[in-house]
Amino acid sequence: MTQISRDPLRTAWIHGDPRRVAYPTDSQGHFCGQKGTPNENKTILFYFNLFRCTSPSMMLKLQCPTTQICVSRCPEKFLTYLEMRFLNKKDKTQWEYYRQFCKATASPAKSLSDLLSRGDCPPAVYPSRPFLQRCLPDFSTINRTLIVGSRMQFDDGSGKSRNIIELREAANGIGKILDARTIGLKVFEDYTTTWKWILIGLTVAMALSWIFLMLLRFTAGFLFWVFMFGVLGIIGYGIWYCYVEYIGLQHKPQSAIMIYDIGIQTAINMIFHLKQTWFSMMIILCVIEAIIIIVLIFLRRRIRVAIILLKEGSKAIGYIPSTLVYPVVTFVLLSICISYWAVTAIFLATSGVPIFKVMVPEGGCIHEDETCDPEVFPETHIPVVCPGASCNFAFYGARSVYHEYIIVFQIYNLFAFLWLVNFVIALGQCTLAGAFASYYWAMRKPEDIPRYPLFLAFGRAVRYHTGSLAFGSLILASVQMFKVIIEYLDSRLKKAQNSVARFLQCCLRCCFWCLEKMVKFLNRNAYIMIALYGKNFCASTRDAFYLLMRNILKVAVTDEVTHFILLLGKILVSGIVGVLAFLLFTERLQEIVEGPTTLNYYWVPFLTLVLGSYLIAHGFFSVYSMCVETIFICFCEDLERNDGSAEKPYFVTPSLHRILTKKRPAPQRQRE
């Protein structure tokens, strides 16, 4: 136990087996579709009695209390064992078809009771299709009526008449995602068709971000108006387009129907043909437009100050252009962290050996859910005491100390992931702060700026400040871990009828959200102080907090107005690319450029480009945001350490000093 507790993740890599995720497992613990095994050509899992599966989660975890075997295909028609064996005795093809859904050792039963007691074959088969390598009912709709294989009533093979609602309840919502594999194939086809256009769109987003950052240095005021009217115009275009589509569907009766929650593919095909969809989108865009206008009205007096800060930030980035490349480093490090966490989580989830449990179709057996051995189970007394009982695979696990703490190790892995991610972000913030601080504290710019400031700042952060960054990341990761726990409890208590519990849950979520935002704010400014003075995390946090409190009115300029302007820039970049992508993928630019014309879902590449463009713009503008915050902290320190005299001149530029302090600097300040 001591060795395991020291390195549980290493132990997971030893005991885990990702094949248990890639392949479904039958009742004997054998993988379906694994090469080199008798089931190599049997890639799909088939359930003998789907009515015993009370929830989709039980099926996906292979814990459905019914026999499961590997098959090469799913049934395509209704057929009961009684019809096949006793009513159509002369038709041998019926048995050949039916036996592929029976155990390999199955032989014709003498009676229905003999069949049910032996459990070698399913009592009935239904039209099914594979989903996640499992045979599930082939639900469909005709005139908004749910059917399976053109039937609503059918025999379950044990003498009971079943209806389609019972089958749907047995699957418990599986019908909603029954067509997801088909959608996945269509989405893949769309990506295959449009990948070149997606790369071009992302390149355009990168070029726009570069252009905006360069223009901010020379025309920050004008560019702000471009951001503002550009964003308002793009959202206005969206409102107009939604209105046109809504009016166009007013006289179509089918546009007023509600989406029937059977198949996700059906819902996706219908959603853009419903007027409720366009009306809802129009309302959402109108609300966003109104919020932006109200914020602009209330912040109009502080925008001029933010523009001066943006100009100063543009100069710093112009002197240290390598900072625009650093987001790529952060992206690579974050990708490594995410990959390691995901792979380790899979290995932890697949640790153990197959565990078999006694399962009884009708229930009520004293030996039900006991651990059993399938090889010796037929020779035990359990089949005699509990007719119809079987020894089926349940899950992967073991009784060792390691397997008892799998959940603890998963929590440990998640916490380590959050810690590493926050550390990578903190390293980037401290590195950028160090580089931009070297710009601010240079009396003559760019002569006094050291060579390779970004590389030097990164080296200092790694060599001297790793502990401080790790401690700050630990605090933030702890808060985020509590948030995850709160979200988990919230998901478990959603069906609770206690309004007091729901109210307390909501309060906790709100408090932890505010706490996370506050910790992020303090950490970011603490990392700037660490880059400036090299003190430990606690001392830097204290100094940053008191410094900000002494300049609380100026803090609103950097953390609200400046960030809001940069947010407009991000929205504008993603909006421009999004509008062009929408026009291209909906074939509205065919006279100018010939785009793809055979898309299944045009919104797939469209949303990919919008999201990708926003992330690219965020990467560029986040450097800008860190630059402005660093310059502001340095400015506050500059005012407290210097007085503008010849002995203690200000390092701040006259324009920034004048706009933030509303007075001119001392005339002794000399500047090239």
Secondary structure, DSSP 4 states (H G I P E B T S, - for coil): -HHHHH-HHHHHHHH--THHHHS-B-TTSPBSS-TTSTTTT--EEEES-GGG---HHHHHTT--SS-EEEESS---S-EEHHIIIIISTT-HHHHHHHGGGS-TT----SSHHHHHHH-SS-SEE--EEEETTEEEE-EEEETTEEEETTBSEEE-SSS-EEEHHHHHHHHTTGGGGTTHHHHHHHHHHHHHHHHHHHHHHHHHHHHHHHHHHHHHHHHHHHHHHHHHHHHHHHHHHHHHHHHHHHHHTTT-GGGGSPPPSS-HHHHHHHHTT-HHHHHHHHHHHHHHHHHHHHHHHHTTTTHHHHHHHHHHHHHHHHH-GGGGTHHHHHHHHHHHHHHHHHHHHHHHHT-SEEEEEEE-SS---TTTT-B--TTTGGGSSHHHHSTT-EEEEEEEE-SSHHHHTHHHHHHHHHHHHHHHHHHHHHHHHHHHHHHHHHHHT-SSTTTTSPSSHHHHHHHHHHHHSHHHHHHHHHHHHHHHHHHHHHHHHHHHSTT---HHHHHHHHHHHHHHHHHHHHHHHHHHHHHHHHHHH---HHHHHHHHHHHHHHTHHHHHIIIIIIHHHHHHHHHHHHHHHHHHHHHHHTTS-TTT-------S-THHHHHHHHHHHHHHHHHHHHHHHHHHHHHHHHHHHHHHH--SSSSS---S-HHHHHHHHSSPPPTT----
